Amino acid sequence: MPTINENFIKIPATYLFSEIARRVSAYRSEHPDVDIIRMGIGDVTLPLPDVCVDAMIKAAEEQRSVATFRGYGPEQGYDFLRKAIVENDFQAFGIEEDEVFVSDGAKSDTGNIGDIFSRDNKVAITDPSYPVYVDTNAMGGRAGQFLNGQWSGLVYLPCNESNRFVPELPAGKVDIIYLCYPNNPTGTVLTREQLAVWVNYARDKGAVILFDAAYEAFISEKDVPHTIYEIDGAKEVAIEFRSFSKTAGFTGTRCGYTVVPKSVKALSENGERVALNKLWLRRQTTKFNGVSYAVQRAAEATYTPEGKRQVRSLIDYYMDNARIIRQALQSIGMSVYGGVNAPYIWVKTPDRMGSWDYFDYLLKEKGIVCTPGAGFGASGEGFVRFSAFGEKERIVEATRRLLR
Ligand SMILES: *Cc1c(COP(=O)(O)O)cnc(C)c1O
């Protein structure tokens, strides 16, 4: 009989969303008349932009005839999409097309990137965080043992009120640093100056930054960088992950990309500096066969002038929701973070309530579902996350309930 990858059974069950569902359905079965408003969703709610649907229909039609049919495409993505990505998002920073890898989303890429790093690396992750970073490092054997709610081998970088959600540099040596800005779940950002501290640290210490910019399109403030490559020297130390999921409603359509500059290097066993671009190319061409042609055409359409207008109107809708939630919570005296450059609002529970206790309070007293912050890591305890994804009318109704 084969033996298993033992790392998988060390990982505790992720019970966050199933526990939320369990509590909501238990409450609903006892109170069938209560109109419950869901504000915990991490999925978009508006449909795909018309330009994307039109592009997919056109691409589907092309599959009908021999002359325009497409079989396997390049694993790294079609040139038309890589070109549009570089021209629109990265040209100013000298990123080239062969440094862009199109994929089925940022979850796969942030999860799979560990394939190209040895088990011995010391990994630092902001806390709270998107669970993929922690769990995939556990699967890869880089997390040590799970003891008292934390992994012994990971370096947690707490983000809380006392540091204004700006992580402090680690005391000991780390090799790989996961940063996600604008942040999920806290909705907070780093300014150019604050991100430069991390880039300089990585350059000094020879670390690599894995920068998740899935929420880049939601940035509204001037001093917040849209890409880590805005920071001098980042091209030598940073890999950036992007996604069309939250930007353009592609959570079900599936497309994202990862930028691996050829100048980002890591050491081989014999001390040679190896370009990570080469390893990621090898990993992707071996284990991945590309994103469907129609979906890449849909992604390309977001870069047309009309596509940009349609994407902007999606983002504006969600960010207006975020403003409504933020202002309502502030007006009842809550400590509120995020919601300005991200579709998430991170709220401190009143009277030092635990995340789950406040979740229960909102469910039972207001008929509102949020996400308990403790589900994103130890530093999330004492906070809850509200999501701006949802129907405006329902969000307005939720704020009425909060205010009464
Ligand atoms: C939603 C999200 C992603 C995007 O994942 P996809 O696989 O592209 O849908 C990546 N990172 C974070 C932090 C997210 O919240």
The ligand as a MOL file (V3000), in Angstrom:
LIG
                    3D

  0  0  0     0  0            999 V3000
M  V30 BEGIN CTAB
M  V30 COUNTS 15 15 0 0 0
M  V30 BEGIN ATOM
M  V30 1 C -9.7830 36.1130 -4.0090 0
M  V30 2 C -8.3400 36.1140 -3.7330 0
M  V30 3 C -7.4490 35.6450 -4.6690 0
M  V30 4 C -7.9280 35.2800 -6.0490 0
M  V30 5 O -8.0390 33.9670 -6.2530 0
M  V30 6 P -8.4240 33.4260 -7.7000 0
M  V30 7 O -7.9100 32.0370 -7.6220 0
M  V30 8 O -7.7050 34.2490 -8.7180 0
M  V30 9 O -9.9120 33.5110 -7.8320 0
M  V30 10 C -6.0920 35.6760 -4.4060 0
M  V30 11 N -5.6420 36.1810 -3.2520 0
M  V30 12 C -6.4750 36.6710 -2.3350 0
M  V30 13 C -5.9180 37.2750 -1.1010 0
M  V30 14 C -7.8480 36.6270 -2.5370 0
M  V30 15 O -8.6810 37.1120 -1.6090 0
M  V30 END ATOM
M  V30 BEGIN BOND
M  V30 1 1 1 2
M  V30 2 1 2 3
M  V30 3 2 2 14
M  V30 4 1 3 4
M  V30 5 2 3 10
M  V30 6 1 4 5
M  V30 7 1 5 6
M  V30 8 2 6 7
M  V30 9 1 6 8
M  V30 10 1 6 9
M  V30 11 1 10 11
M  V30 12 2 11 12
M  V30 13 1 12 13
M  V30 14 1 12 14
M  V30 15 1 14 15
M  V30 END BOND
M  V30 END CTAB
M  END
